């Protein structure tokens, strides 16, 4: 393909992103760099990508893109997250070409790219270290907040981002299940009695704090106070929550943050005899649910397994199925 035609198309793509999509100039510059790199590889290594010498836009099919992605992974050693970002930019570029009538279909629309995963060694830590981390009673609101953060990640397997973004929690009548509420969905998780006590302790101290202040943080807006609050009734952001989790772990000799604690929980769960499928369901692996939909029967089996052998789930009652769960 002629160099002039390539440059013209890239410039048109940049103008489209800035004028029609409203992207910032810095973002547009990154997109241009990604597309230019892909085109440069097509021009210099056309045979490796199964392209004819006189290739044009219509020759860039899914096989070409998969070969290019393979080179990024194997030859360049790029991380999966970087490759996914790169592929996303190319998907937008090919969609632009499709809208302009330069190609008949978007070859980047259904690329099979492995999801990002842990890049380092799995977190290490004994159950004794975890017990030490949970040993201190929630004497005040700050301590109760940290204990509940740890409980939801280690005992409930909830992702840190989900824990930090909680809007409300509701203990269920069975005394063994906690309903987590976000803006657009709810999820029920099984918790051990000790975990439910920590939930009750934080909710009670939070209520006392807000009542003592005599106002909500968002008074005047008609909005409820945030779920994670400080002793002054102010919202504790995700950065502050993550720091508190990390410091609590370090005090018990554990490294990492919320994600490491969650993986450590899954490791202890597996060490006690849990099968791989139970561990994956405990962690909420989306790729597993594509093969086998998560239903009430799955919940019953995994929750029962949790309560039987997980370090924080030493109860034997039958679990209740989740309610109002949205995919």
KEKE-3310 file (N, C-alpha, C; in steps of 0.2 Angstrom, whole numbers, plus 5000, padded with zeros to 4 digits):
npx = (5004:5002:5013:5008:4994:4992:4996:4987:4975:4977:4978:4965:4958:4963:4957:4944:4942:4945:4936:4923:4922:4927:4939:4953:4968:4980:4976:4972:4984:4991:4983:4986:4999:4998:4991:5000:5011:5006:5003:5016:5022:5015:5019:5033:5034:5026:5025:5026:5014:5005:5001:4999:5012:5007:4997:4981:4968:4957:4964:4967:4963:4956:4965:4977:4977:4978:4990:4998:4995:5000:5014:5016:5014:5023:5035:5038:5035:5025:5013:4997:4987:4992:4992:4978:4973:4980:4974:4961:4962:4965:4953:4944:4950:4948:4934:4932:4937:4927:4915:4918:4918:4929:4932:4924:4920:4923:4938:4944:4934:4930:4941:4951:4958:4969:4963:4970:4980:4987:5003:5015:5022:5011:5002:5010:5006:5002:4988:4988:4994:4984:4974:4979:4979:4965:4963:4962:4949:4935:4937:4933:4926:4935:4943:4933:4929:4941:4942:4930:4932:4943:4936:4927:4934:4943:4935:4924:4927:4926:4929:4942:4939:4925:4922:4926:4917:4905:4888:4878:4875:4866:4862:4855:4839:4842:4854:4866:4870:4875:4869:4875:4875:4876:4876:4869:4866:4864:4871:4872:4881:4889:4893:4903:4898:4907:4911:4898:4896:4906:4901:4889:4895:4901:4891:4883:4892:4894:4881:4879:4889:4885:4872:4877:4883:4873:4869:4870:4883:4880:4871:4856:4856:4848:4853:4859:4871:4888:4894:4906:4913:4922:4927:4923:4912:4914:4916:4926:4938:4942:4956:4961:4955:4961:4974:4972:4969:4981:4990:4985:4987:5001:5005:5002:5012:5010:5011:5007:4990:4973:4969:4979:4976:4963:4967:4975:4966:4958:4968:4970:4958:4958:4969:4963:4955:4946:4938:4944:4934:4925:4934:4936:4923:4921:4930:4923:4925:4924:4925:4923:4909:4905:4905:4898:4883:4880:4870:4856:4858:4872:4876:4872:4879:4893:4893:4890:4901:4911:4907:4910:4924:4932:4943:4937:4924:4917:4904:4889:4876:4862:4864:4857:4849:4856:4848:4840:4851:4861:4868)
npy = (4994:5011:5024:5037:5035:5027:5036:5047:5040:5037:5050:5054:5046:5050:5063:5060:5054:5064:5075:5069:5059:5065:5064:5067:5076:5070:5057:5054:5055:5043:5033:5035:5031:5018:5012:5016:5008:4995:4996:4998:4986:4977:4982:4979:4966:4958:4945:4937:4939:4934:4942:4948:4955:4967:4972:4978:4987:4978:4966:4964:4953:4943:4933:4939:4949:4940:4934:4945:4949:4937:4939:4950:4944:4933:4936:4950:4949:4956:4961:4953:4963:4975:4970:4968:4982:4987:4979:4984:4997:4995:4988:4999:5007:4998:4998:5011:5011:5002:5009:5019:5013:5006:4993:4977:4970:4970:4965:4964:4962:4951:4945:4933:4934:4931:4934:4947:4942:4937:4942:4939:4929:4918:4925:4923:4915:4910:4902:4905:4917:4925:4923:4930:4943:4945:4945:4956:4965:4974:4989:5002:5013:5015:5004:4994:4996:4992:4979:4974:4976:4967:4955:4954:4952:4942:4932:4932:4933:4944:4955:4968:4981:4980:4979:4992:5000:4998:5001:4998:4986:4971:4961:4945:4936:4923:4923:4919:4924:4938:4952:4961:4977:4987:5001:4996:4983:4968:4956:4941:4934:4920:4921:4917:4915:4923:4933:4939:4945:4955:4962:4967:4974:4985:4991:4995:5004:5014:5019:5025:5034:5043:5047:5054:5064:5071:5073:5069:5066:5070:5080:5089:5086:5076:5063:5047:5044:5039:5022:5018:5026:5039:5043:5056:5056:5057:5052:5038:5036:5025:5024:5027:5016:5005:5007:5005:4992:4986:4990:4983:4970:4970:4971:4959:4952:4949:4952:4963:4968:4970:4962:4952:4947:4941:4931:4924:4919:4910:4901:4895:4890:4880:4872:4866:4856:4860:4859:4864:4870:4875:4884:4893:4898:4904:4915:4921:4919:4925:4919:4905:4905:4907:4895:4887:4891:4901:4896:4894:4881:4879:4889:4884:4872:4877:4887:4878:4870:4880:4883:4872:4869:4881:4892:4903:4900:4891:4884:4874:4875:4874:4884:4899:4903:4915:4931:4942:4943:4950:4948)
npz = (5000:4996:5004:5006:5006:5017:5027:5025:5029:5042:5048:5045:5053:5066:5066:5066:5079:5087:5083:5081:5092:5103:5110:5120:5115:5119:5121:5108:5101:5107:5101:5088:5088:5091:5080:5070:5073:5071:5057:5052:5055:5047:5035:5035:5038:5030:5025:5036:5042:5033:5022:5006:4994:4989:4998:5004:5013:5013:5014:5027:5038:5051:5053:5051:5061:5072:5071:5072:5085:5092:5089:5097:5110:5111:5104:5108:5121:5128:5141:5145:5148:5142:5129:5127:5128:5116:5106:5108:5103:5090:5086:5086:5076:5065:5065:5062:5048:5043:5044:5035:5024:5019:5022:5022:5034:5051:5057:5069:5079:5085:5092:5100:5115:5128:5145:5157:5170:5186:5187:5194:5207:5217:5231:5248:5264:5280:5288:5301:5302:5296:5305:5315:5310:5311:5324:5333:5342:5336:5342:5339:5327:5316:5318:5316:5303:5296:5299:5294:5280:5278:5281:5271:5259:5262:5269:5261:5248:5239:5227:5228:5222:5221:5235:5240:5233:5238:5242:5252:5265:5269:5282:5281:5286:5289:5296:5291:5279:5269:5261:5248:5241:5227:5215:5204:5205:5216:5227:5235:5248:5257:5275:5289:5306:5314:5305:5302:5314:5314:5304:5309:5320:5313:5307:5317:5324:5314:5313:5325:5325:5314:5319:5331:5325:5320:5307:5289:5278:5265:5267:5263:5249:5248:5248:5253:5267:5263:5262:5268:5281:5290:5307:5308:5300:5287:5270:5266:5254:5240:5239:5252:5259:5253:5258:5271:5272:5267:5277:5288:5284:5283:5296:5301:5295:5282:5264:5250:5244:5244:5233:5234:5246:5244:5234:5242:5251:5243:5240:5253:5254:5244:5248:5259:5253:5243:5227:5210:5203:5213:5219:5209:5207:5219:5218:5208:5194:5178:5165:5168:5170:5158:5152:5161:5168:5182:5194:5206:5211:5210:5218:5231:5232:5232:5242:5253:5253:5256:5269:5275:5274:5272:5280:5286:5287:5296:5298:5298:5293:5281:5266:5260:5244:5232:5230:5218:5209:5197:5181)
capx = (5000:5006:5014:5003:4987:4992:4996:4980:4970:4978:4976:4958:4956:4964:4952:4937:4942:4945:4930:4917:4922:4928:4944:4958:4973:4985:4973:4972:4991:4992:4979:4989:5005:4996:4989:5006:5015:5003:5004:5023:5024:5012:5023:5039:5034:5019:5025:5025:5007:5001:4999:5002:5016:5003:4991:4977:4964:4953:4968:4969:4958:4957:4971:4983:4977:4980:4997:5001:4994:5004:5020:5017:5015:5028:5042:5039:5034:5020:5008:4990:4983:4994:4989:4971:4973:4982:4968:4955:4963:4964:4946:4941:4952:4944:4927:4932:4937:4921:4910:4920:4917:4935:4932:4917:4919:4929:4942:4946:4928:4930:4948:4952:4964:4968:4963:4975:4980:4992:5010:5020:5020:5005:5004:5011:5004:4999:4981:4990:4995:4977:4970:4982:4976:4958:4963:4960:4942:4934:4935:4930:4923:4941:4945:4928:4929:4946:4940:4925:4936:4947:4932:4923:4939:4946:4930:4918:4930:4924:4935:4943:4935:4918:4921:4927:4912:4899:4883:4875:4875:4860:4862:4848:4836:4845:4860:4872:4870:4875:4867:4879:4871:4879:4871:4865:4865:4865:4874:4872:4887:4889:4898:4903:4895:4911:4910:4892:4897:4909:4896:4884:4898:4903:4884:4881:4896:4893:4875:4880:4893:4881:4867:4880:4885:4866:4868:4873:4889:4878:4864:4854:4856:4843:4856:4861:4878:4892:4894:4912:4913:4926:4924:4920:4906:4916:4917:4933:4938:4945:4963:4961:4953:4966:4980:4971:4970:4988:4994:4983:4991:5008:5005:5002:5017:5007:5012:5002:4984:4966:4969:4983:4972:4958:4970:4977:4960:4957:4974:4969:4952:4960:4973:4959:4952:4941:4940:4945:4928:4923:4938:4934:4916:4922:4933:4919:4929:4919:4926:4920:4902:4903:4904:4892:4880:4880:4863:4855:4861:4879:4877:4871:4885:4899:4892:4890:4908:4914:4905:4913:4931:4935:4946:4933:4917:4916:4897:4886:4869:4861:4865:4851:4851:4856:4842:4841:4857:4861:4874)
capy = (5000:5017:5027:5043:5033:5025:5042:5050:5036:5038:5057:5055:5042:5055:5068:5057:5053:5071:5079:5065:5055:5070:5061:5072:5076:5065:5050:5053:5053:5036:5029:5035:5027:5010:5011:5017:5002:4990:4996:4997:4979:4975:4984:4976:4959:4956:4938:4933:4940:4931:4947:4949:4961:4973:4972:4984:4986:4972:4960:4963:4949:4940:4929:4944:4951:4935:4933:4951:4948:4932:4941:4954:4940:4928:4939:4956:4948:4960:4958:4953:4969:4979:4968:4970:4989:4987:4976:4988:5003:4992:4987:5006:5009:4995:5000:5017:5009:4999:5015:5023:5008:5004:4986:4974:4968:4972:4958:4964:4962:4944:4942:4929:4937:4929:4940:4948:4938:4938:4941:4937:4923:4919:4927:4918:4917:4905:4903:4908:4925:4928:4923:4936:4949:4946:4944:4962:4966:4981:4993:5009:5013:5014:4996:4990:4996:4988:4972:4972:4976:4961:4950:4953:4950:4935:4927:4932:4932:4949:4959:4975:4986:4979:4981:4999:5003:4996:5007:4996:4979:4969:4954:4941:4933:4916:4924:4917:4927:4945:4955:4967:4982:4992:5005:4993:4976:4965:4949:4938:4929:4917:4923:4914:4919:4929:4938:4942:4949:4960:4967:4970:4979:4991:4995:4999:5010:5019:5022:5029:5040:5048:5050:5058:5070:5074:5075:5065:5069:5073:5083:5095:5084:5071:5057:5044:5045:5034:5016:5018:5033:5040:5045:5063:5056:5059:5047:5036:5034:5019:5025:5026:5009:5001:5008:5002:4985:4985:4991:4978:4964:4970:4970:4952:4949:4947:4957:4964:4972:4967:4957:4947:4944:4937:4925:4920:4915:4905:4896:4892:4886:4875:4868:4862:4851:4862:4858:4870:4874:4879:4890:4898:4901:4908:4921:4924:4919:4926:4914:4899:4906:4907:4888:4884:4897:4901:4896:4893:4875:4881:4893:4879:4868:4881:4890:4873:4869:4885:4883:4865:4869:4887:4894:4908:4898:4885:4883:4869:4876:4875:4891:4901:4905:4922:4934:4948:4943:4952:4945)
capz = (5000:4996:5010:5006:5007:5024:5031:5025:5033:5050:5049:5045:5059:5071:5066:5068:5086:5091:5081:5082:5098:5108:5114:5121:5110:5121:5119:5100:5100:5109:5096:5082:5089:5091:5073:5065:5074:5067:5050:5050:5055:5041:5029:5035:5039:5027:5024:5042:5043:5028:5018:4999:4994:4987:5002:5005:5019:5013:5016:5034:5041:5058:5054:5051:5068:5077:5070:5075:5093:5094:5089:5103:5116:5111:5102:5112:5128:5131:5146:5142:5149:5137:5122:5126:5126:5109:5102:5108:5099:5083:5085:5085:5070:5060:5065:5058:5041:5041:5043:5029:5018:5016:5023:5023:5041:5056:5059:5076:5083:5089:5093:5106:5118:5135:5150:5161:5176:5190:5183:5199:5211:5221:5238:5253:5270:5283:5291:5308:5300:5294:5312:5319:5307:5313:5331:5337:5342:5333:5347:5337:5320:5312:5318:5314:5296:5293:5300:5289:5274:5278:5281:5264:5254:5264:5270:5256:5241:5235:5224:5231:5219:5224:5242:5240:5230:5241:5244:5258:5266:5273:5285:5280:5292:5291:5300:5288:5272:5269:5254:5246:5237:5223:5212:5198:5206:5222:5227:5242:5250:5264:5279:5295:5312:5316:5300:5303:5320:5312:5300:5314:5324:5309:5305:5324:5326:5309:5314:5331:5322:5310:5324:5335:5321:5318:5300:5284:5274:5259:5269:5258:5243:5248:5246:5259:5268:5260:5267:5272:5284:5295:5314:5307:5296:5280:5266:5265:5247:5239:5241:5260:5261:5251:5262:5278:5271:5266:5283:5292:5282:5285:5303:5302:5291:5275:5259:5245:5246:5244:5228:5237:5252:5241:5232:5248:5254:5238:5241:5259:5253:5240:5252:5263:5249:5238:5220:5206:5201:5219:5220:5203:5208:5225:5215:5203:5187:5172:5160:5170:5170:5151:5151:5165:5171:5189:5196:5213:5213:5210:5224:5236:5233:5233:5249:5258:5253:5259:5276:5278:5275:5272:5287:5289:5286:5300:5300:5294:5291:5274:5264:5256:5237:5231:5227:5214:5207:5190:5178)
cpx = (5004:5007:5009:4996:4987:4992:4990:4975:4971:4976:4968:4955:4957:4959:4945:4937:4942:4938:4923:4916:4924:4934:4950:4964:4978:4982:4973:4979:4993:4989:4983:4996:5004:4995:4995:5010:5012:5004:5011:5025:5021:5016:5030:5039:5027:5019:5023:5017:5002:4998:5003:5007:5012:4996:4987:4972:4960:4957:4969:4963:4960:4963:4977:4983:4980:4987:5001:5001:4999:5012:5021:5018:5021:5035:5043:5039:5029:5015:5001:4986:4985:4992:4982:4970:4974:4977:4962:4956:4962:4957:4942:4944:4949:4937:4927:4932:4931:4915:4912:4919:4923:4936:4925:4915:4925:4932:4944:4940:4928:4936:4948:4958:4963:4968:4969:4974:4986:4999:5015:5018:5014:5007:5005:5009:5001:4992:4983:4991:4988:4973:4973:4980:4969:4958:4960:4952:4941:4932:4932:4928:4929:4943:4940:4928:4935:4944:4935:4928:4939:4942:4929:4928:4942:4940:4925:4921:4928:4930:4936:4939:4928:4917:4922:4921:4905:4894:4879:4876:4869:4861:4855:4846:4839:4851:4866:4874:4870:4874:4871:4876:4876:4874:4866:4864:4866:4868:4874:4878:4886:4894:4897:4900:4900:4911:4904:4892:4901:4905:4892:4888:4900:4896:4882:4885:4895:4886:4876:4884:4889:4875:4871:4882:4878:4865:4872:4879:4886:4871:4863:4854:4851:4846:4858:4868:4881:4892:4900:4913:4919:4923:4921:4914:4907:4917:4925:4934:4942:4953:4965:4960:4958:4972:4979:4971:4977:4992:4992:4986:4998:5009:5005:5007:5015:5009:5007:4996:4978:4966:4973:4980:4967:4961:4973:4972:4958:4962:4972:4963:4954:4964:4969:4954:4947:4943:4941:4939:4925:4927:4937:4928:4917:4925:4929:4922:4923:4919:4923:4912:4900:4901:4898:4889:4879:4873:4862:4858:4869:4880:4877:4877:4891:4899:4893:4897:4912:4913:4908:4920:4935:4937:4941:4925:4916:4909:4894:4879:4868:4861:4858:4853:4851:4849:4844:4848:4857:4868:4878)
cpy = (5006:5021:5033:5041:5031:5032:5046:5047:5037:5045:5058:5051:5047:5061:5066:5056:5059:5075:5075:5061:5060:5068:5067:5071:5071:5058:5049:5051:5046:5032:5029:5031:5020:5008:5011:5011:4996:4990:4996:4990:4975:4976:4980:4969:4956:4948:4934:4934:4938:4936:4947:4955:4968:4974:4978:4982:4980:4966:4959:4960:4947:4936:4933:4947:4946:4934:4939:4951:4943:4935:4946:4950:4936:4932:4945:4955:4953:4957:4958:4959:4974:4977:4969:4977:4990:4985:4981:4994:5001:4991:4994:5008:5005:4996:5007:5016:5006:5005:5019:5019:5006:4996:4984:4972:4970:4966:4958:4963:4956:4941:4938:4930:4934:4935:4941:4944:4940:4937:4939:4931:4924:4921:4922:4920:4911:4907:4906:4915:4928:4928:4929:4942:4950:4946:4950:4963:4973:4986:5000:5008:5012:5007:4992:4990:4992:4981:4969:4971:4969:4955:4949:4951:4943:4930:4927:4932:4938:4953:4966:4980:4986:4981:4988:5003:5002:5002:5005:4989:4977:4962:4951:4938:4926:4917:4922:4920:4935:4947:4961:4971:4987:4996:5001:4985:4974:4958:4947:4933:4926:4919:4919:4918:4925:4934:4942:4947:4955:4965:4971:4976:4986:4995:4999:5005:5015:5022:5027:5035:5045:5051:5055:5065:5074:5076:5069:5069:5073:5077:5089:5092:5078:5064:5054:5045:5039:5028:5016:5025:5033:5042:5052:5062:5057:5052:5045:5033:5027:5018:5024:5019:5004:5001:5005:4995:4982:4985:4985:4971:4964:4969:4963:4948:4946:4953:4957:4968:4967:4961:4951:4943:4939:4931:4921:4916:4909:4899:4892:4887:4880:4870:4864:4857:4854:4861:4864:4874:4878:4885:4895:4902:4906:4915:4924:4925:4920:4921:4907:4900:4906:4899:4884:4889:4896:4902:4895:4886:4875:4884:4888:4875:4871:4884:4884:4871:4874:4884:4877:4866:4875:4890:4899:4906:4891:4885:4878:4869:4876:4882:4893:4904:4912:4925:4941:4949:4945:4950:4952)
cpz = (5000:5003:5011:5008:5015:5029:5031:5029:5040:5052:5050:5051:5066:5072:5068:5075:5090:5089:5083:5089:5104:5112:5114:5116:5112:5120:5112:5098:5101:5104:5090:5082:5088:5084:5069:5066:5070:5060:5048:5050:5049:5035:5029:5036:5036:5026:5030:5044:5038:5023:5011:4999:4993:4991:5002:5011:5019:5015:5023:5038:5048:5058:5054:5058:5073:5077:5073:5083:5095:5094:5095:5109:5116:5110:5107:5119:5132:5136:5143:5143:5143:5130:5121:5125:5119:5105:5102:5104:5091:5081:5083:5078:5064:5059:5061:5050:5039:5040:5037:5023:5015:5017:5023:5030:5045:5059:5066:5081:5088:5090:5100:5109:5125:5140:5154:5167:5180:5187:5188:5202:5215:5228:5243:5259:5273:5286:5298:5307:5299:5301:5316:5317:5310:5321:5335:5336:5339:5339:5345:5330:5315:5312:5315:5306:5293:5294:5295:5282:5273:5277:5274:5259:5256:5265:5265:5249:5237:5233:5227:5229:5221:5231:5243:5238:5233:5243:5251:5259:5270:5276:5283:5286:5294:5296:5297:5281:5273:5262:5253:5241:5234:5219:5207:5200:5214:5222:5234:5243:5257:5268:5286:5301:5314:5311:5301:5309:5318:5308:5305:5318:5320:5308:5312:5325:5320:5311:5320:5329:5319:5315:5328:5332:5320:5311:5295:5281:5268:5261:5264:5251:5242:5246:5253:5260:5265:5265:5271:5274:5289:5302:5313:5302:5289:5276:5266:5258:5246:5240:5248:5262:5259:5255:5269:5277:5270:5273:5288:5290:5284:5292:5305:5298:5284:5270:5254:5248:5246:5239:5231:5242:5249:5238:5237:5251:5249:5239:5247:5258:5249:5244:5257:5259:5244:5231:5216:5205:5207:5220:5215:5205:5214:5223:5210:5196:5182:5167:5162:5169:5162:5149:5155:5169:5178:5191:5204:5215:5214:5217:5231:5237:5235:5240:5254:5258:5257:5267:5279:5279:5274:5279:5290:5289:5290:5303:5296:5292:5284:5272:5260:5249:5237:5228:5223:5211:5199:5187:5176)
residu = (UNK:UNK:UNK:UNK:UNK:UNK:UNK:UNK:UNK:UNK:UNK:UNK:UNK:UNK:UNK:UNK:UNK:UNK:UNK:UNK:UNK:UNK:UNK:UNK:UNK:UNK:UNK:UNK:UNK:UNK:UNK:UNK:UNK:UNK:UNK:UNK:UNK:UNK:UNK:UNK:UNK:UNK:UNK:UNK:UNK:UNK:UNK:UNK:UNK:UNK:UNK:UNK:UNK:UNK:UNK:UNK:UNK:UNK:UNK:UNK:UNK:UNK:UNK:UNK:UNK:UNK:UNK:UNK:UNK:UNK:UNK:UNK:UNK:UNK:UNK:UNK:UNK:UNK:UNK:UNK:UNK:UNK:UNK:UNK:UNK:UNK:UNK:UNK:UNK:UNK:UNK:UNK:UNK:UNK:UNK:UNK:UNK:UNK:UNK:UNK:UNK:UNK:UNK:UNK:UNK:UNK:UNK:UNK:UNK:UNK:UNK:UNK:UNK:UNK:UNK:UNK:UNK:UNK:UNK:UNK:UNK:UNK:UNK:UNK:UNK:UNK:UNK:UNK:UNK:UNK:UNK:UNK:UNK:UNK:UNK:UNK:UNK:UNK:UNK:UNK:UNK:UNK:UNK:UNK:UNK:UNK:UNK:UNK:UNK:UNK:UNK:UNK:UNK:UNK:UNK:UNK:UNK:UNK:UNK:UNK:UNK:UNK:UNK:UNK:UNK:UNK:UNK:UNK:UNK:UNK:UNK:UNK:UNK:UNK:UNK:UNK:UNK:UNK:UNK:UNK:UNK:UNK:UNK:UNK:UNK:UNK:UNK:UNK:UNK:UNK:UNK:UNK:UNK:UNK:UNK:UNK:UNK:UNK:UNK:UNK:UNK:UNK:UNK:UNK:UNK:UNK:UNK:UNK:UNK:UNK:UNK:UNK:UNK:UNK:UNK:UNK:UNK:UNK:UNK:UNK:UNK:UNK:UNK:UNK:UNK:UNK:UNK:UNK:UNK:UNK:UNK:UNK:UNK:UNK:UNK:UNK:UNK:UNK:UNK:UNK:UNK:UNK:UNK:UNK:UNK:UNK:UNK:UNK:UNK:UNK:UNK:UNK:UNK:UNK:UNK:UNK:UNK:UNK:UNK:UNK:UNK:UNK:UNK:UNK:UNK:UNK:UNK:UNK:UNK:UNK:UNK:UNK:UNK:UNK:UNK:UNK:UNK:UNK:UNK:UNK:UNK:UNK:UNK:UNK:UNK:UNK:UNK:UNK:UNK:UNK:UNK:UNK:UNK:UNK:UNK:UNK:UNK:UNK:UNK:UNK:UNK:UNK:UNK:UNK:UNK:UNK:UNK:UNK:UNK:UNK:UNK:UNK:UNK:UNK:UNK:UNK:UNK:UNK:UNK:UNK:UNK:UNK:UNK:UNK:UNK:UNK:UNK)
# end
